[in-house]
């Protein structure tokens, strides 16, 4: 299934690239016919002028990048023909505006109206030409799904009394979108058995049947997160565990993929692009600070400059978080222990770093690698996650997104010195996930800067 997905994604990318190349070449001809030259020039000569040949190469690549950022290549199997055209039209609008200010604004046209007409023609070409192969590919894929040539093996999780009626209700509608039910399991499954089942039957989707308590649903979701499979629940279950209804459609039946955040694919891609850009610049600009801090930390106490600790990230994937070491090397010889305001384990320079959040700066490398984001819920250790889940099972929802250097919880609540405080801070992080947007991220970053500048980090 993965190979088929990659082939189909490549087909979309190739079709877009070729169609945009053809559209741009047609526009180049139309543009040539409308330009007002001071001397007679042939089209072949025009193609060799200035940036014309560069545009024929670079513009299709740029449009492909815009398509990727729009999230169009994320889910290649269940595409709507309407979405194909709308995505082409909206992305064409952005591409047309960019190319207008980059290359067409000062064109030698008889009047400004001709320039605007050329822009409209470019938008129309970039909408129509990519839409045709897209609709063809989507139609062919839909036909393969309806015929059973493409299927997504699905497991239903629920109590025996609830599964039979639930399965009969959704079976036919699931088949229309290729969801093939290959088995049922009870809520008290073992994760090792699930892993074996996924390998044996190539499972892509889990659906949690209604009738389970919210705590059971979240326990199941928490166990399934590391598998990185889609986990769907009914809107009623989602309302009970979050009090915020959100619905997506699977085969005509309303279900919610609880393993994915509400953030649209386009926003997620732009957020990731922003993370990489900011982290790259920050790592370069902060090199002198890193060198100075390394010298001071080494002089004040023995041990490594950088402290590495295993934290749990998106989809419960463990990673090594990086921080400037702010405590003694033997700070946790007796096991995991949260820091307090006047923690004797903190070194003098460590206290200063914590006050101004300087100890967090190496995490820009985690952001660059993709372990973290600039803004997102703070990652915790597995030791504390188990304790939190005992009291607040809905903590599982945190793992829908990448953890962040800063977060709504850190801005509103600050550092936590107990599990109870972690749970209180987590409420802000869940609120962030439900309201995730660029505007919210910018506000959190602004308040984080205020915290750093005023030294309110401790």
Phi, psi and omega in degrees: 000321179296318179295320178296320179296317179295320179295318181293319178298317178298323179297318178296315181298314180296317179298317178297316182297314181294315183294321177293322178299316179294316180299317180293323178293317177298318178296324179299320177295312180298319179297318179300318182290340182257353180282148181253095182274152178282346181215163182288134182217140178271158183299323179298322178292322179298321181296338181262000184278141169041240187261009183300309179295327178295319180298323180297335180264313188284320186300313177300325177294318179297319178294323177299321177295321178295321177298318179297314181295332179288348180086011185295329184270007183291300183248102189268350184272314187254063180266144174265139178299325177297318178296323178304311183288316181297318178297317178299318182293313182292316179294323177299323179298313178296316180297321180294317179298316180297313183290331178297310182285336181276326189223333189260346187301321183255024178299147180277075179254156183302323180208165183295328180298322177299321178299315180294323178296322177296321178297316179297320178296318179298316179299317181296317179296318181287345175272314187285311186299312177291330184295325184297304178294329178298311180298322178297313180295316181295321179294317179296319179295317178299322179295319179295323179293315180295329181279350181091003179290332177239120179226155178239106184298130188232139176247134175263131179247126179173177178286150182304323182292333185264333190293317187303307181293321180297316181296317181295330181289321188258350188304310185294319181290327177293323180298329181296334179249020173082007179279108182258116180284117183247003179172168178228143177225157180276161182295338182266038180292161172261143183295328179295321178294321179295318179298317178297319180296320179297320180288318183291319187248007178052059183284133176249339188219142171241138175238124180268118182290153176292166179107350179268152177289152179307321180297321178295317180300313182290327175296318179295314180300317180299322180288329185271343182309312183298340181285344180056043173251158176288131179239114183256142173229167179280154179304324180298318178294320180295319179299321183292326185265346180231340184063022179226102182293137176208125189236141168230159186257133175232104177061039177083352178253138180284119176222161180235127175278102187280352178273355179243144178281173181284349185295128178297155182302321180297316179295320179297317180293318178293323177297317179294319177298318177296320178302312182297316182296309182295317181297320180297313180296316181298317180298323179289313183291332185269002180305316177298321178296317179301317181295316180296314181296324180298318180295314182295315181297318181295322182287328186277328182204148179289153178125178182289155177285316181263130178260125180251131181219139181283123176238167181254125184250210183300137183057029177062028178276122180287148176209164179265112177278143182251135177214152168293133183294120182248359180236170175295158181298326182269026187296331183233042178294335180262014179109173181303135181209128179286150180279156178239177185300311181252046184295121181291345180284342182283131179285162179303314179290330177296322179295320178295317181296319180293324181299321182251015177059024180292330181296342181275348188303321179299346180289351172299331176292320175299322178294314180300320180289337182101003176290327186225174174237168176296318180235132180171169179303142179292134181283143179243170176277152180303325180303314182279331178299318179299319179292320180295317182298330178296328183256332183220083182302334181293356174302337179307327184295340180302327188280012175286335186232167175292141174291164185234163173295319175232166184205168175299320179297320179292322180292316184277328189241327181085199180292147179252135180248009177203164179297322179300318179291326176300317181294320178296318179294324182299329180300323177291324180292322176294323177296323178297315181299321181286342183236024186299127178197167178296323180299316179295318179300315181297319178298316181296318178296319179300311181292331176293317176301319179298319178297318181293312184295321181274355178069039180262022185287342182263000000 
